[in-house]
Amino acid sequence: MSALRVLVLGAQQFVGRRLCATLRATDWASCLGDEPAFDERNATALSDALGACDAIVNAVQGSPAQISSAAQSLYELAGPLAARPRIVHLSSMTVYGSAVGDVDENSALRADLGDYSTAQLAAERRAAAYPNCVVLRPGCEYGPECPDWSVRIARLLIARRLGDLGAAGDGYCNLIYLDDLLGSILSALRRPEIAGQAFNLAMPQPPTWNEYFALFAKALGAVPLRRIEQRRLQLETKVLAPPLRIAEIVARGLRLPGRTPAVLSPSLRRTCEHEIRLDSSKARRLLGMQSMTLETGLARAAQSFTAGG
């Protein structure tokens, strides 16, 4: 049998790059979309790529505008395709908005957390109109080299700018280990019977953010954990975050050597307070989703960070 040709959109971004490597390591799939000359923003190039593939993974991350534009282009071009290739659409838990408590796939979607969650919900609605689509709603991916929920957190913990947040860190940390996320994507590509369904992806019994920070700090050797008072947290998120974010963008654009200080953003603070807990039992049942133990996942993330990853 010939390999399943999978077009990965967002292949130049972190999850997309890792997905391409994972696909190529299988004996049943090949990967399209990570060629340097391919520009998924070009409608002609995207249309040609859709005609040459058997399945698509929309793994585009980034700003609300990037998410919206990618979804619009993909579903406008994929809609008329006679072959109806499987599309795995990588969404986000932010489509549940400010919901609290246990949330499963039948819970109301509200996306009331700002432009990012609004864009994710709009992209999902486009996906829902495509018959052969599977929507995945991951929590916070972590693990070796994961930029947002491992590398950034490690840098903040080691700098003692993040630690025990008190009541501000009592929200649930809906983690998913990167390999478990990638395994779920591969499973969604190969199960025709789940077309049209959505799946939450997160570890069962998630820790609070305070617990996550404490366990990760221990794995990193960044102990004792500092207690971050509300006044300090407000300074970080309201005063320091905006200029640090600008410096980060400028340094990336100019490809300057070295790193700017990590940003403790207002969105991270809100996430740490949010008492939502993803119910991912459906993904374990129908996708066979695995869950790395938190201790092992954090040990691997810490080892990678310490080694320079």
C-alpha positions in Angstrom: 0.0 0.0 0.0 1.2 3.5 -0.7 1.8 5.9 2.1 -1.0 8.3 3.2 0.1 11.7 1.9 -0.6 14.2 4.8 -0.5 17.9 4.1 0.5 19.7 7.3 -0.5 23.4 7.5 1.6 25.3 10.0 4.6 22.9 9.3 7.1 25.7 10.0 5.7 26.2 13.5 6.6 24.1 16.6 3.7 21.6 16.7 3.6 21.3 12.9 7.4 20.6 12.7 7.2 17.9 15.3 4.1 16.4 13.5 6.0 16.2 10.2 8.9 14.4 11.9 6.4 12.0 13.6 4.6 11.3 10.3 7.9 10.5 8.5 8.8 8.1 11.3 5.7 5.9 10.6 5.5 3.2 8.1 2.1 4.4 6.7 2.4 8.1 6.1 4.4 10.7 4.3 4.4 14.5 5.0 3.8 17.4 2.7 3.9 21.1 3.6 7.2 21.6 5.2 9.1 22.2 1.9 10.9 25.6 2.2 9.4 26.8 -1.1 5.8 26.0 -0.1 3.7 29.0 1.0 0.4 27.9 2.5 -0.8 31.5 2.4 -0.7 31.4 -1.4 -4.1 30.2 -2.7 -2.7 28.6 -5.8 0.0 26.8 -3.9 -2.5 25.6 -1.3 -5.0 24.5 -3.9 -2.3 22.4 -5.7 -1.2 20.9 -2.4 -4.7 19.9 -1.5 -5.1 18.2 -4.8 -1.9 16.1 -4.2 -2.7 14.9 -0.6 -4.9 12.3 1.0 -5.4 14.1 4.3 -4.8 17.5 5.9 -3.8 18.6 9.4 -4.5 22.2 10.2 -1.9 22.9 12.8 -1.6 26.6 12.2 -0.8 28.5 15.4 -0.2 32.2 16.2 -2.2 35.3 16.2 -6.0 35.5 15.8 -5.5 36.8 12.2 -3.3 33.9 11.3 -5.7 31.4 12.7 -8.7 33.0 10.9 -6.9 33.4 7.6 -5.7 29.8 7.5 -9.1 28.4 8.3 -10.8 30.5 5.7 -8.4 29.6 2.9 -8.4 25.9 3.8 -12.1 25.3 4.0 -13.0 27.5 1.0 -10.6 25.4 -1.1 -11.3 22.0 0.5 -15.1 22.3 0.3 -15.4 21.6 -3.4 -13.0 18.7 -3.4 -14.8 15.6 -4.6 -12.5 13.2 -2.7 -13.3 14.7 0.7 -9.9 14.0 2.3 -9.9 13.8 6.1 -9.0 17.1 7.8 -7.8 17.1 11.4 -8.4 20.6 12.8 -6.2 21.6 15.7 -8.3 24.0 17.8 -8.0 25.0 21.4 -9.7 24.7 24.8 -10.2 28.5 24.6 -13.4 27.8 22.6 -15.0 27.0 26.0 -14.3 30.6 27.1 -14.9 31.4 30.7 -16.7 28.1 31.6 -15.7 26.6 34.9 -15.8 23.1 36.4 -15.7 19.9 34.3 -16.2 20.5 30.6 -16.8 17.8 28.0 -17.3 18.1 24.2 -21.1 18.7 24.6 -20.5 21.8 26.8 -21.5 25.2 25.4 -18.9 27.0 23.3 -18.7 30.7 24.3 -15.2 32.0 23.3 -15.5 35.1 25.5 -11.9 35.3 26.4 -10.8 37.8 23.7 -9.8 37.8 20.1 -7.8 34.5 20.3 -10.7 32.4 21.5 -13.1 34.2 19.1 -10.8 33.3 16.2 -10.5 29.7 17.3 -14.3 29.3 17.5 -14.8 30.9 14.1 -12.3 28.5 12.7 -14.1 25.6 14.3 -17.4 26.7 12.8 -15.8 26.6 9.3 -14.5 23.1 10.1 -17.9 21.9 11.2 -19.3 22.7 7.7 -16.8 20.2 6.2 -18.1 16.7 6.5 -14.9 14.7 6.9 -13.3 16.8 9.7 -12.2 15.9 13.2 -11.7 18.7 15.7 -9.1 18.4 18.5 -9.2 20.8 21.4 -6.0 20.5 23.3 -5.1 22.1 26.6 -1.6 23.3 27.2 1.0 21.2 25.4 4.2 20.7 27.4 7.4 18.6 27.1 10.9 19.0 25.7 11.3 22.3 23.8 7.6 23.2 24.0 7.9 27.0 23.8 5.0 28.3 25.8 4.2 25.8 28.6 7.7 24.4 29.2 10.5 26.7 28.0 8.8 30.0 29.0 7.7 28.6 32.3 11.2 27.1 33.0 12.8 30.5 32.3 10.4 32.3 34.6 10.9 29.7 37.4 14.6 29.8 37.2 14.6 33.6 37.3 12.3 33.4 40.4 9.8 35.6 38.6 7.2 32.8 38.8 6.3 30.5 41.7 3.5 30.0 44.2 0.8 32.4 43.1 -1.5 31.8 46.1 -5.2 32.0 45.1 -4.1 33.4 41.7 -2.6 29.9 40.8 -5.5 27.7 42.0 -6.9 27.2 38.5 -6.5 23.8 36.7 -3.5 23.2 34.5 -5.0 21.2 31.6 -1.7 19.7 30.3 -1.1 17.4 27.4 2.3 16.0 26.8 3.5 16.8 23.2 3.9 13.1 22.2 0.4 12.4 23.4 -1.0 15.3 21.3 0.9 14.0 18.2 -0.3 10.5 18.8 -3.9 11.7 19.0 -3.5 13.6 15.7 -2.2 10.4 14.0 -5.1 8.4 15.4 -7.6 11.0 14.1 -6.1 10.7 10.6 -6.8 6.9 10.5 -10.3 6.5 12.0 -13.0 7.2 9.4 -15.8 6.4 11.8 -15.1 9.6 13.9 -15.8 12.1 11.1 -17.6 15.2 12.4 -16.7 14.8 16.0 -14.7 16.9 18.4 -12.3 15.8 21.2 -10.8 17.4 24.3 -7.2 16.5 24.8 -5.7 16.8 28.3 -4.3 14.6 31.0 -6.8 13.2 33.5 -6.9 14.7 37.0 -4.9 17.8 36.1 -2.9 19.6 38.8 -3.4 23.2 39.7 -1.0 25.7 38.3 0.6 26.2 41.7 1.2 22.4 41.8 2.6 22.4 38.2 5.0 25.2 39.1 6.2 23.5 42.2 6.8 20.1 40.5 8.5 21.7 37.5 10.7 23.9 39.7 11.8 20.8 41.6 12.6 19.0 38.4 14.6 22.0 37.3 16.4 22.4 40.6 14.9 25.9 40.9 13.9 25.5 44.6 12.8 26.7 47.0 9.8 28.0 45.1 9.3 31.7 45.6 5.9 33.1 46.7 4.8 35.7 44.2 2.7 38.3 45.9 -0.2 40.1 44.1 1.7 43.3 43.9 4.6 41.6 42.1 2.3 39.8 39.8 0.6 43.0 38.8 4.0 44.6 38.1 5.0 41.7 35.9 1.8 41.5 33.9 0.8 45.2 33.6 4.1 47.0 33.6 6.9 44.7 32.5 5.0 42.5 30.0 4.2 45.0 27.3 7.8 46.3 26.7 9.3 42.8 27.1 6.9 41.5 24.5 7.9 44.3 22.1 11.6 43.5 22.7 10.9 39.8 22.0 9.2 40.6 18.7 12.0 43.0 17.6 14.8 40.6 18.6 13.1 37.8 16.6 12.6 40.0 13.6 16.2 41.2 13.6 17.5 37.7 14.5 19.5 39.1 17.3 21.7 36.7 19.3 20.7 35.9 22.9 17.3 35.9 24.6 15.2 38.7 25.9 13.6 38.0 29.4 10.6 35.7 29.3 7.2 37.4 29.3 4.7 36.8 32.1 1.7 37.9 30.2 -1.7 39.0 31.4 -3.2 36.0 29.5 -0.9 33.6 31.5 -2.1 35.2 34.7 -5.8 34.7 33.7 -5.1 31.1 32.7 -3.6 30.4 36.1 -6.8 31.6 37.8 -9.2 29.8 35.5 -10.9 26.8 37.2 -11.9 24.8 34.1 -11.1 21.1 33.9 -11.2 19.4 30.5 -12.9 16.0 30.4 -10.9 14.0 27.9 -12.4 10.6 28.5 -13.9 10.5 25.0 -10.4 10.9 23.4 -9.1 8.1 25.6 -12.0 5.9 24.5 -12.3 6.6 20.8 -8.8 7.9 19.9 -6.8 5.7 22.2 -5.2 8.8 23.6 -2.3 8.1 26.0 -1.3 10.2 28.9 2.3 10.6 30.0 2.7 10.7 33.8 3.3 14.3 34.9 6.5 13.3 36.8 8.0 11.7 33.7 6.9 14.5 31.4 8.4 17.2 33.6 11.6 15.3 34.1 12.0 15.1 30.3 11.1 18.8 29.9 13.6 19.8 32.6 16.4 17.6 31.2 15.9 19.1 27.7 15.8 22.7 29.1 19.0 22.1 31.2 20.7 20.7 28.1 19.9 23.9 26.2 16.7 22.9 24.5 
